[in-house]
Amino acid sequence: MLSAERGAAVNTLDAYRRDLLDLAGFLTTRKCSVLDAGADDLRGYLARMHDAGMAASTAARRLSAVKQFYLFLFSENIRGDNPTTVIDSPKLGRPLPKVLNQGEVTQLLETTKADAGQLKGQAQLKALRLHCLLELLYATGLRVSELVSLTRRAIGSDDAFLTIRGKGGRERLVPLSSTARRAALDYMAALKLREAARGENNEWLFPSSSRSGHLTRQRFAQELKGVASRAGLPEDRISPHVLRHAFASHLLANGADLRAVQQMLGHSDISTTQIYTHVLDERLKQLVRDHHPLASSS
């Protein structure tokens, strides 16, 4: 149902499968199955996650999968009741996302650009690829899964927008800056030269030998940690998602409309986008605390 009716992505389906298998494994210890578990059994599952020290956000995500599963069973008349209706989700705080400032993003981009200018052969191609990835990510705010699975048709010399198929199969248009397009075209030119020499042809913008045929999220994250180290930035502060956060926060800081940012990020609910306004609020408060002459006397 998730695949056929909701168009859920492969990663989403895999996550639901893992969560429901984990529930099924727990229920075997209580000598029942997912089809006959009651509310007390599911409360016991929540208690086990809490006792194991699981983060509230992870427990809430697992419970969301369980609730949707039992709603499906009830709506399809596979069960006559829905035992999750009386179960509350774990209380969640909402941590502010990590965000790089504009100077730190510039450090990353300049480092990859310098690498591409100094290296030769296969090493240069990898450097051009990484610079292209960073330019595209910071220019568009794509999810990492959307970025690594771009096809070459998505990039054109005159195209002002990328057409992205995001979560649930929803399409959206994302503006593409001239700088990001130039980085993509430079990388594609080098890639085509290598492929022509090898007699290769590929539809992916970032091809690899992975099962999917394109660069994996995990490999990109590893390479991003490496460039952070070379740029003199703490590796634990850098990830593809942090650059997506930077894209949104920097747009809003420079006066972008919240609805426009929501559309570019592909958020179905604007409340998800509003977290970035809280980031800006916190920065303003910190600015006053650090620099206002009366702040230290209060």
N, C-alpha and C positions, 0 to 999 in steps of 0.2 A: 504494500500500500504506500509506504513512504517513497519508494522508487517510482511506482507507476502513477500515483495520484498527486504526490507533492513534488516529484522531481528532485528528491534529496540527493545531494552529492555523495560520491563514493566514501569520502571521509566521514560524512555524517552517518551513513549506513553502517560503516565499520564500528563507529563509536557506539551506536545503539546495540549492535550485535554484542560487543564486549560487555556493555552494561547489563544486558539481559542474561547473558551467560553467567555473569558474576552473581546475579540474583538467583538464577537456577541452581548454581552450586551451593549457595547459602541455604536454599530451601530444602535441598536433599538432606541437610543435617537436621532438619525439623520434620523429616519424613513426609514432605508434601511437594507438590509441583507448582509451577506458575499458574496452572489452570485451576487449582483448588486452594491456593493460598488465601488467607484471610487478612484483615487489617492488622491483627496482632502479629502475624508472621512478618508483615512488611515493616511494622514498627520495630520488630526485632532486627530486621536488616539495617534499618537506620541506626539503631543502637550499636550494632557491630561496627558500622563505619565510624561512628563517633568514638567508640572505644579504641579503634585502631589509629586514632589521631588524624583521620582524613580531613582535609580542608573543607569548610562549609560549602565553598563554591563547587568542589568536586562532588560532594554528597548531593547537593541540589541538582546538579546536572544529571546524576544517575537517577535521582528520584523523578526528574522530568521525563526521562526515557521510560521509567516504570509506569508513570501515570498515563502517558500516551499509549503504552501497550495495553493497559487494562481498559482504557477508554475504547480502544479498538475492539477488544474482546467483547465488551458490553454492547457496543453499537452493532456488532455483527452477530449478536445473539449466541455467541460462543459461551458467555457467562451471563447469568441472570442478574448480576450485581457488579458494581465497581468498588472494590475495597479501598481504593486510594482517595475516595472523596472525603474521607474523614481524617486524612493524614496531612499535616502541615509541612511545608518545606522548611529546611533549616534557615535560620535568620542569617541574612547576608549583609555585610558591610559592602561599600562600593569603593574599593581602592582606586585612587587616581592613577591613570596610566603613566608609565615612564615616558618622558619626552626629551628629545635632544634639542638643544638650542640651534639657531641657524648657523652659528659659527662651527659647531661640532659636525653638523651635516656637511658643511663646506669642507671641513678637514677630511671627511671620508671620501667625498667626491674628488678632491684634489689628489688624494693618495692613489686612488684607482686610476685617475687620468695620468699621473706621473708614471705609474707602473706600466701602463699601456704604451707610453712614449719611450720607455727605456728598454723594455724586453723585446725579444725576437722569437719568431717561430711559434710553436705551440704555446709557450708561456705568454707571448703577447696576445694570442687569441683568447686565452683564458682571462687575461687582464682586461681586454676589450669587452668580453662578456660580462665580467663583474661590474665594470663601469657602466655598461648599458643597463644592467639590472638595477643598480642604485639610482641612476638617473630616472628610469621609468618608474620605480617605486616611489621616489620622492616627488615626482611630477604628477603622479596619478592617484597615489594612495591605494593601489590595488591590494587585495588580499594576496598573500604569498602564493596560494594555490592557483589564483587567477594569473599571477605574473609568470610563474614558471611554465604554465601551460599555454602561453600565447603562441599563436601560429604566425608565420611570416606574412600571411595575408592581412594581419591586423595592423601592420606597419607599412605605410605608404609615404612616398616623398612629399605628397601634397595633402595628406589627410590631417585635418585639424583635430580629429577625435578618434578615440579607440572605442570600438563596440565590444563590450564585455558581457559575457554570459556568467552571471554570478549565482548565488545560492538560490535553490529552487528553480533554476533555469531562467530566472529573470534577467532580461537584458537592460543595459544602461549605457549611456554615452559618457565618456570621460575625456575632457580636453587634454591634448598632448602638446607640451611646450616644444618650441623649436630646438631647444638644447637637448631635450630627451630624444627627439626624433633624429637629430644629428648623431647622437651617440649610438642609437639603434642602427642607423644606416651605415656608420663606420664599422660597427661590429659585423653586420650582415655582409658587407663587402669582403671583409677578411675571411668570414666563414665560407662564403661562396668560392673564394679562391682555393681554400683547402679542400672543399668538397669536389671542385672541378678536377683537382689533381688526383683525387682518390676515386673519381667516378661515382660519388655519392649524391643522393638527393633526399631531402627531408622536409616535411611540412612544418616542424616545430621551429620556433625562434631560438630555443635553447636546447638543442638535441643532446641526448646522452645515451649511454648503453643501459640505462635503467629499464625496468619492466614496462614503465609507461612510455618510454621512448624520449622523454624530455627530462631536463634537470629536476632533481627532487627538492622538496622543501628543506629536507635535512642537510643536503649538500650545500645549498645556498646559505643556510644559516651558519654552517661551518666556515665557509669562505668569508662571510661577513664578520665573524669573530676575528679571523686572521687580519682583515684589513683594518679593523678597529685597533688591534694591537699595533700595527705598523703606523697608524695615525696618532698613536699616543693616547687612545681613549680606553677606558675600562671595558673589557670584553663583556662583563656581566650586565652592562647597561645597553648593549647593542643586540638587536634582533630584527628580523624583517618586520615584525609587528610594531616595534618601536619606531621604525621609519614611517609606517602607516600613521601612527599617532602624530609624528612630527608634521607630516603633510597636513593633517586636519587642524592641528593646533596653530601652525604658522599661518594657514589661510585665515582662520578666525581672528588671529592677532592682528592681521593686516586688513580687517574689515569685511571679510567674505560673509555672505548670507548663510545662516545656519541651514536653511532648507537646501541650498545649493550644495553645501558640504555633505549633507545627508544623502543627496542623490548620487554624488560622486563616489562616496564610500559604499553605496549599496545597502544602507541600513533601511530595513523595512519600518522601523519605529524611530521617530525623531528623539525619543528619550535616550536612545543609545548614543546618538550624536551629541546630546547635551552634556555628556560627561566632559567634553573638551572645553565647554564654557567654565566648568568648575576648575579645570586646570589653570585657565587664565585668571580666574578669581584668586586662586591660591598664589599665583605668581605676583599679582598685584599686592596682596597682603604681605608677602615676603619682602617685596620692594619697599613698602612703607616701614615694616619692622626694621629693615636693615639700614635705611637711609633717611627716614624722617627724624629731625632733630629732637622731637619730643617722645619718640617711640620708646627709648630706653628709660625714660623717667616715669613711665606709666606702670 
